[in-house]
């Protein structure tokens, strides 16, 4: 009788664990990730990584298209490359703040850590929610941490 009770408890526990996992997974499906990166191959690889976590994702390669998507698609998460040929990330951060963007933001770049930290400090002073700094190349585990920590 004890082993039967024990088996049922284990099964119930596994069902509860599966439901919790599924609910957490479903929460991530509501995420919309927008990437601004002038390198389309980097943007596409981040889209594939996001889709691995059932996150809807888009990439823009220049600021005009990026802000058009921000206004109409309302992303919940943004990954912003700081160094681009036609603009810099600080200008983009200023415009995001002016538009009262409430997305969770990750600053990404191949620059050194101090430059990334300085950019994060500026963004926070602008009232933006910068929750991650992602050095390039962005790793799958870092992207997952950014998406999950904001759930």
Secondary structure per residue as TSV (DSSP state, phi and psi in degrees):
chain	resnum	aa	ss	phi	psi
A	1	X	-	360.0	-40.2
A	2	X	H	-62.5	-40.2
A	3	X	H	-68.6	-33.1
A	4	X	H	-66.4	-44.7
A	5	X	H	-61.9	-42.6
A	6	X	H	-63.1	-43.0
A	7	X	H	-62.5	-42.8
A	8	X	H	-65.1	-38.7
A	9	X	H	-62.9	-41.6
A	10	X	H	-64.8	-42.4
A	11	X	H	-63.8	-45.2
A	12	X	H	-61.5	-40.6
A	13	X	H	-63.3	-41.6
A	14	X	H	-65.6	-38.2
A	15	X	H	-65.2	-44.4
A	16	X	H	-61.7	-45.4
A	17	X	H	-59.3	-42.1
A	18	X	H	-65.0	-40.2
A	19	X	H	-66.0	-41.8
A	20	X	H	-62.1	-45.9
A	21	X	H	-60.0	-44.8
A	22	X	H	-64.8	-42.2
A	23	X	H	-62.5	-41.3
A	24	X	H	-63.8	-40.5
A	25	X	H	-64.0	-40.9
A	26	X	H	-65.5	-35.4
A	27	X	H	-59.2	-41.0
A	28	X	H	-67.5	-24.8
A	29	X	H	-66.8	-20.7
A	30	X	T	-82.1	-8.6
A	31	X	-	-74.2	143.3
A	32	X	E	-127.0	114.2
A	33	X	E	-102.1	126.5
A	34	X	E	-115.1	129.6
A	35	X	E	-113.1	131.6
A	36	X	E	-112.7	108.7
A	37	X	-	-151.1	130.3
A	38	X	S	-71.6	-14.9
A	39	X	-	-94.4	105.7
A	40	X	H	-61.2	-32.6
A	41	X	H	-67.6	-36.0
A	42	X	H	-67.5	-45.0
A	43	X	H	-59.1	-44.4
A	44	X	H	-65.9	-38.4
A	45	X	H	-67.5	-35.9
A	46	X	H	-69.0	-34.2
A	47	X	H	-61.9	-46.0
A	48	X	H	-61.4	-40.7
A	49	X	H	-64.3	-43.2
A	50	X	H	-63.1	-41.1
A	51	X	H	-63.7	-27.8
A	52	X	H	-59.0	-30.1
A	53	X	T	-100.8	19.2
A	54	X	T	58.6	38.0
A	55	X	-	-107.9	128.2
A	56	X	E	-69.0	135.1
A	57	X	E	-143.5	148.7
A	58	X	E	-138.1	158.3
A	59	X	E	-131.8	138.9
A	60	X	E	-119.3	144.6
A	61	X	S	-102.0	-6.8
A	62	X	S	-148.3	155.5
A	63	X	H	-60.8	-36.8
A	64	X	H	-60.5	-49.7
A	65	X	H	-64.0	-40.5
A	66	X	H	-56.4	-50.6
A	67	X	H	-70.8	-28.3
A	68	X	H	-62.6	-43.9
A	69	X	H	-67.5	-42.1
A	70	X	H	-55.4	-45.9
A	71	X	H	-69.6	-34.4
A	72	X	H	-101.1	-30.4
A	73	X	H	-96.8	-21.9
A	74	X	-	52.0	68.6
A	75	X	-	-63.9	149.0
A	76	X	S	-89.2	-22.1
A	77	X	E	-137.9	142.6
A	78	X	E	-132.7	135.4
A	79	X	E	-113.1	122.5
A	80	X	E	-117.4	119.4
A	81	X	E	-77.2	128.6
A	82	X	S	-76.6	-32.2
A	83	X	B	-108.6	110.0
A	84	X	-	-134.5	153.4
A	85	X	S	-66.0	-34.8
A	86	X	S	-97.7	-8.0
A	87	X	-	-161.6	170.9
A	88	X	B	-117.1	159.5
A	89	X	H	-62.0	-31.4
A	90	X	H	-65.6	-39.4
A	91	X	H	-61.6	-42.5
A	92	X	H	-64.2	-43.5
A	93	X	H	-60.4	-41.9
A	94	X	H	-60.1	-42.4
A	95	X	H	-70.5	-37.5
A	96	X	H	-59.7	-41.7
A	97	X	H	-65.6	-42.2
A	98	X	H	-62.6	-29.8
A	99	X	T	-92.6	8.2
A	100	X	T	56.3	44.1
A	101	X	-	-67.4	129.7
A	102	X	-	-110.4	13.5
A	103	X	S	-68.4	154.3
A	104	X	E	-76.2	131.1
A	105	X	E	-116.0	136.8
A	106	X	E	-116.6	128.1
A	107	X	E	-92.2	130.9
A	108	X	E	-129.3	143.4
A	109	X	E	-174.4	163.0
A	110	X	S	-90.6	3.9
A	111	X	S	-70.2	171.1
A	112	X	-	-70.3	161.4
A	113	X	H	-58.7	-35.6
A	114	X	H	-65.5	-41.6
A	115	X	H	-62.8	-39.7
A	116	X	H	-64.9	-42.4
A	117	X	H	-64.4	-40.5
A	118	X	H	-63.2	-41.9
A	119	X	H	-64.0	-39.9
A	120	X	H	-62.8	-42.7
A	121	X	H	-60.8	-44.5
A	122	X	H	-60.9	-45.5
A	123	X	H	-61.3	-42.7
A	124	X	H	-64.9	-40.5
A	125	X	H	-63.1	-28.2
A	126	X	T	-78.6	-6.9
A	127	X	T	92.3	11.3
A	128	X	-	-85.7	155.7
A	129	X	E	-96.6	86.8
A	130	X	E	-93.6	113.4
A	131	X	E	-110.4	-2.4
A	132	X	E	-157.1	152.7
A	133	X	E	-122.1	121.1
A	134	X	E	-117.9	99.5
A	135	X	E	-66.4	147.5
A	136	X	S	-86.7	146.5
A	137	X	S	-73.9	141.8
A	138	X	-	-71.3	128.2
A	139	X	-	-91.8	150.9
A	140	X	H	-55.3	-43.4
A	141	X	H	-65.7	-35.4
A	142	X	H	-69.6	-40.0
A	143	X	H	-63.6	-43.7
A	144	X	H	-60.3	-44.4
A	145	X	H	-59.6	-42.3
A	146	X	H	-62.2	-46.4
A	147	X	H	-69.8	-40.1
A	148	X	H	-76.3	-37.9
A	149	X	H	-65.9	-18.1
A	150	X	T	-98.5	4.4
A	151	X	-	-74.6	360.0
